[in-house]
C-alpha cells in the first residue's frame, strides 16, 4: 500500500492543512488519492468545518465522512481520554480492520493522526503504534517558532527509535515577518535530524481550499517524497 501518514510535533501545528493540501495537489497530478483520519475529537465529522470535511473536499474522494473518520468524540481531548468519558474505548484491531476495508478504494492514501506522534489513542496504543501497524512513512509537521528545534528533534528521534520511516518534515505557519528563530531553525533541524525538509509554508491569512492547495504547490516539494515512494503521475 502506498501512502503517507501526516503527524505533528504537537497539536494545532497545521496537520490537516498540510494533509488536505497535499491531497489536492496529488489529485491535480492525477494520483488516485484517498484520505483517512481515524480519530476526531471536539467536532462532528459531518460539520462543514471539521478536519474530516476538509480532507474529503480537497481529495474529492467518494469515501463517506464515516469511512474517513470512523471514531469521533464530543470532547476536544486525546482520543483515549475522550473515549473514556464517552464510555467507548477503541482498540487497535478496530482501527486496522476499518483501514483494511477502505485501503483498496484508492491507489494512494494520506492518513492523518491526532495531535503529536505519542498521543494515546486507546488503552494500550499510541499514534506511533498505529503508524507501525499501517506500515507507511511519515511526514512530520512542525511549527516554525522558538522551541521547534527541540520538539522536532525529539519527534524524529523517537520515530526512528521505533523503526518508522520518515519521508520528510514540513515547517508550517511562518509569519509574514519571520523572526530570527523562524529564519534559522530550518537549517539546524535538517542538519540535526538528517531528514529532508520538504517545505516551509507561510501562515495563511485567508484560509480557503484554493489558498491551501496553492500554498502546498508553491512551498512543498511533493515530487520529492512521491519519487521516493515510487509514485508516478496517473498511477
Buried (B, 14 or more C-beta within 10 A) or exposed (E): EBBBBBBBBBEEBBBBBBBBBBBBBBBBBEBBBBBBBBBBBBBBBEBEEBBBBBBBBBBEBEBEBEBBBBBBBEBEBBBBBBBBEBEEBBEBEBBBEBBEEBBEBBBBBBBBBBBBBBBBBBEEBBBBBBBBBBEBBBBBBBBBBEEBBEBBBBBBEBBBEEEBBBBBBBBBBBEEEBEEBBEEBBEBBBEBBEBBBBBBBBBBEEEEEEBBBBBBBEBBBBEBBBEBBEBEEEE
